[in-house]
Amino acid sequence: MKYFKKLIGEKCYLSPISMEDAAQYSEWLSDIEVGIDLGVYSMQLSLPKEEKILQQMIDKNEYVFGIIDKETDTLIGNCGLHNVNNVDGRAEFGIFIGDKLYWSKGFGKDATQLILDFGFNILNLHAIYLQVFEYNLAAIKLYKQVGFKKAGAFREAKLIGGRKFDVILMDILAEEYTSVFIQKKIPEQP
Ligand SMILES: CC(C)(COP(=O)(O)OP(=O)(O)OC[C@H]1O[C@@H](n2cnc3c(N)ncnc32)[C@H](O)[C@@H]1OP(=O)(O)O)[C@@H](O)C(=O)NCCC(=O)NCCS
């Protein structure tokens, strides 16, 4: 599979999503450890369903990318901006590293910073927000590290295995973000 170096970080680069990766996404999202953190475990993500979801993302012009390991050029996950609102300059961030061998090695942080860079410096967004389950400590730590702040919570909005968890809302404003990639590529003003 050919990937394209659209946004280049320290450990990974982001390549526009490809329909050819649908089966790999279905496999990863059917894994209970990945699916529970994302809230998609209740869905039947068959190959045709995943292909439909990817096609909808492409048709809706959502900014979704494959996360590619820079060293091996292999797909390890997916991230992007959804529900882009050009009136208020807002979009919703989502990410997963599907290959669990790559967890806790800095790839999630690298990819998140690239998406924020793209959102703020190319799409000219004003704010990027997300939702995360309160039990997802890895994701919450990562989001705080790159500058997301807690904006509130939906109480007991996630029900699983007889337990109730809050859904935490976080956001980051353009002025709170420092570019890691794009600003270095923009020519100085003459
Ligand atoms: C959440 C996720 C994207 C994080 O990506 P990652 O590549 O594993 O995270 P990173 O290695 O960039 O880690 C960022 C920070 O979180 C910490 N961290 C990683 N896993 C952790 C864990 N299980 N518990 C606590 N902290 C953790 C890291 O140590 C790192 O902090 P450090 O720089 O102080 O060491 C990834 O684990 C994943 O895809 N999980 C499943 C899907 C998911 O939860 N998506 C997000 C839904 S909101």
The ligand as an SDF file (V2000), in Angstrom:
LIG
                    3D

 48 50  0  0  0  0  0  0  0  0999 V2000
   -5.0760    6.8340   23.5100 C   0  0  0  0  0  0  0  0  0  0  0  0
   -3.9870    6.5740   22.4950 C   0  0  0  0  0  0  0  0  0  0  0  0
   -4.3130    7.3280   21.1880 C   0  0  0  0  0  0  0  0  0  0  0  0
   -2.6570    7.1150   23.0670 C   0  0  0  0  0  0  0  0  0  0  0  0
   -1.6560    6.9510   22.1020 O   0  0  0  0  0  0  0  0  0  0  0  0
   -0.2240    6.4090   22.5280 P   0  0  0  0  0  0  0  0  0  0  0  0
    0.6310    6.4400   21.3290 O   0  0  0  0  0  0  0  0  0  0  0  0
   -0.3870    5.1010   23.2190 O   0  0  0  0  0  0  0  0  0  0  0  0
    0.2120    7.5140   23.6010 O   0  0  0  0  0  0  0  0  0  0  0  0
    1.6420    8.1950   23.7480 P   0  0  0  0  0  0  0  0  0  0  0  0
    2.6890    7.1350   23.7430 O   0  0  0  0  0  0  0  0  0  0  0  0
    1.7730    9.3030   22.7640 O   0  0  0  0  0  0  0  0  0  0  0  0
    1.5070    8.7000   25.2380 O   0  0  0  0  0  0  0  0  0  0  0  0
    1.2090    9.9840   25.6440 C   0  0  0  0  0  0  0  0  0  0  0  0
    1.3640   10.0180   27.1450 C   0  0  0  0  0  0  0  0  0  0  0  0
    0.3880    9.1650   27.7700 O   0  0  0  0  0  0  0  0  0  0  0  0
    1.0470    8.2220   28.5940 C   0  0  0  0  0  0  0  0  0  0  0  0
    0.3650    6.9490   28.5530 N   0  0  0  0  0  0  0  0  0  0  0  0
    0.3460    6.0640   27.5270 C   0  0  0  0  0  0  0  0  0  0  0  0
   -0.3860    4.9840   27.8730 N   0  0  0  0  0  0  0  0  0  0  0  0
   -0.8190    5.2090   29.1420 C   0  0  0  0  0  0  0  0  0  0  0  0
   -1.6450    4.4790   30.0430 C   0  0  0  0  0  0  0  0  0  0  0  0
   -2.1630    3.2790   29.6930 N   0  0  0  0  0  0  0  0  0  0  0  0
   -1.9330    5.0420   31.2500 N   0  0  0  0  0  0  0  0  0  0  0  0
   -1.4410    6.2510   31.5930 C   0  0  0  0  0  0  0  0  0  0  0  0
   -0.6630    7.0040   30.7680 N   0  0  0  0  0  0  0  0  0  0  0  0
   -0.3540    6.4780   29.5620 C   0  0  0  0  0  0  0  0  0  0  0  0
    2.4260    8.0850   28.0340 C   0  0  0  0  0  0  0  0  0  0  0  0
    3.3190    7.6080   29.0230 O   0  0  0  0  0  0  0  0  0  0  0  0
    2.7310    9.4840   27.6030 C   0  0  0  0  0  0  0  0  0  0  0  0
    3.1690   10.2550   28.6870 O   0  0  0  0  0  0  0  0  0  0  0  0
    4.7360   10.5510   28.8940 P   0  0  0  0  0  0  0  0  0  0  0  0
    5.1420   11.3770   27.6990 O   0  0  0  0  0  0  0  0  0  0  0  0
    4.7600   11.2900   30.1680 O   0  0  0  0  0  0  0  0  0  0  0  0
    5.4040    9.2150   28.9220 O   0  0  0  0  0  0  0  0  0  0  0  0
   -3.8190    5.0580   22.1960 C   0  0  0  0  0  0  0  0  0  0  0  0
   -3.4800    4.3930   23.3860 O   0  0  0  0  0  0  0  0  0  0  0  0
   -5.0530    4.4220   21.5970 C   0  0  0  0  0  0  0  0  0  0  0  0
   -5.2360    4.4900   20.4060 O   0  0  0  0  0  0  0  0  0  0  0  0
   -5.9300    3.8270   22.4130 N   0  0  0  0  0  0  0  0  0  0  0  0
   -7.1360    3.1640   21.9390 C   0  0  0  0  0  0  0  0  0  0  0  0
   -8.1280    4.1200   21.2790 C   0  0  0  0  0  0  0  0  0  0  0  0
   -8.3850    5.3660   22.1090 C   0  0  0  0  0  0  0  0  0  0  0  0
   -8.4590    5.3220   23.3190 O   0  0  0  0  0  0  0  0  0  0  0  0
   -8.5340    6.5100   21.4100 N   0  0  0  0  0  0  0  0  0  0  0  0
   -8.8570    7.7650   22.0620 C   0  0  0  0  0  0  0  0  0  0  0  0
  -10.3270    7.8610   22.3210 C   0  0  0  0  0  0  0  0  0  0  0  0
  -10.7720    9.4180   23.0780 S   0  0  0  0  0  0  0  0  0  0  0  0
  1  2  1  0
  2  3  1  0
  2  4  1  0
  2 36  1  0
  4  5  1  0
  5  6  1  0
  6  7  2  0
  6  8  1  0
  6  9  1  0
  9 10  1  0
 10 11  2  0
 10 12  1  0
 10 13  1  0
 13 14  1  0
 14 15  1  0
 15 16  1  0
 15 30  1  0
 16 17  1  0
 17 18  1  0
 17 28  1  0
 18 19  1  0
 18 27  1  0
 19 20  2  0
 20 21  1  0
 21 22  1  0
 21 27  2  0
 22 23  1  0
 22 24  2  0
 24 25  1  0
 25 26  2  0
 26 27  1  0
 28 29  1  0
 28 30  1  0
 30 31  1  0
 31 32  1  0
 32 33  2  0
 32 34  1  0
 32 35  1  0
 36 37  1  0
 36 38  1  0
 38 39  2  0
 38 40  1  0
 40 41  1  0
 41 42  1  0
 42 43  1  0
 43 44  2  0
 43 45  1  0
 45 46  1  0
 46 47  1  0
 47 48  1  0
M  END
$$$$
